[in-house]
């Protein structure tokens, strides 16, 4: 897994990490912008994320003897990560394959009016996913939507924790966070 983590870190730094002056989705100013979608939607990045993410998730599932039904989070950032981990789970451990879903920012205004789409049903125990956490706001919004629809959140998987309080905000709500990278580990700070 060390080789996979190293290759993913290299790809994130090449494709997704920018320094300068940026306004983040939270409204905060930052010297760092991380667009994980570029890496997660790269076929090689998706393979690496799937392998590393499934390894981290499976370790937690086994160490705590959890039964997980599905994986997903707020669209768009969580979508490719959730799918990559779901595919890795199905290809490496078919008996533990995770179903994949996505959480819309708002309930759909037509049809069934659903906020959660894909392979999710009330009563499922899930892993909530996000690409980057800063304040934790989008992850918490996804958690709230999942709970409203009857899902049970086992823990969160995030590709990059910016180390700006998001992890603490999520964990204060009783949801443990596993991050594949932190700002410090990504930038060797």
C-alpha positions, 0 to 999 in steps of 0.5 A: 500500500505504501507504493499505492499511497506514494503514486496517489500523492504524486498524482494529487500534487501534479493534478489537484494541488495549487498554491496561491490565493483562493476563496474556498467553498466555505468562503474562507481565504486560503493559500492552498486549493485542492481540486480532487475531482481532477485526480479522482476522475483520472482513470489511474487516479481512480484505480489508486483511490479505489485500492487505497480507500478500500484498504483503509475502509476494509481495515476499519470494517474488520478491526471493528467488526462492522457490517457496511452496506453502502458508500457515498456522499455529497455530489460531485466531490464524493461520487468518483471516490465512492465509485472507485472504492465500491469497484475495488471492494467488489473486485477484491472481496466480492462478499464485502462489496459496497453499494454506491449512492450519491447525495444531491445538494437539494431534493430533486424537484420532480419525480420521486423528489429524492435527495439520495440517488443510487443504491441506498435504502433506509436502514443501511449502514454506510460510509460517508465520503468527501473529497476534501474537508475544510470546515466539514460542512458538506460532509455534515450536510450529507450525514444529515440527509442520510440520517433523515432518510433512515441511514446509519453512518458508521464513519467517514472516508475523506481523500484530503483533510485540510486540517482546518477544523473539519475533522473535529466538527465531524467527529464532534457529531460522533462520526469518526473520520479516516483521511487518506491524506492530510495537508501536512502529509500531502505537502510534507509540512 
